[in-house]
């Protein structure tokens, strides 16, 4: 595998987590209103947690791209956004 292909594979692996990290704070603002936490911090938390979910999915399944891993990625991102918005305290 050449270096270019390695970079392309790594980019394809992390892209779902980075896309969710960019999308979720804006979706959370749209659904739940403004948050006390800064947008960049929420993006960073989503990026790190998304990469961890993808790595755990790769370790558990032995390959990337499983739908169960992507489902876990969406569930973790939504739960984190709800928690950062303090969803339990909303009326």
C-alpha positions, 0 to 999 in steps of 0.5 A: 500500500502506498502512502497516498492510499494509506492516507485515503484509507485513514481519511475514509475511516475518520470522515464519519466521525468528523462529519458528525462532529461538525453536524451535531452541534448545529443540529443540537442548536436547531432542536434544543436551542443554544447551549452554555457550552461553546460550539468548538468544545462540543465539536471537539468532544464529538470528534474524540468520542466519534473516533473512539466509537469507530476504533472500538467498532474496528476492534470488536468487528475486525473490520470497519464500515459495519452498520452497527458501528455507525449506529453506535456513532449516531447514538453516542453523538446524540446522547452527548449532545443531549448531555451537553445541552443538559437535556434532563433539566429542560422542561 
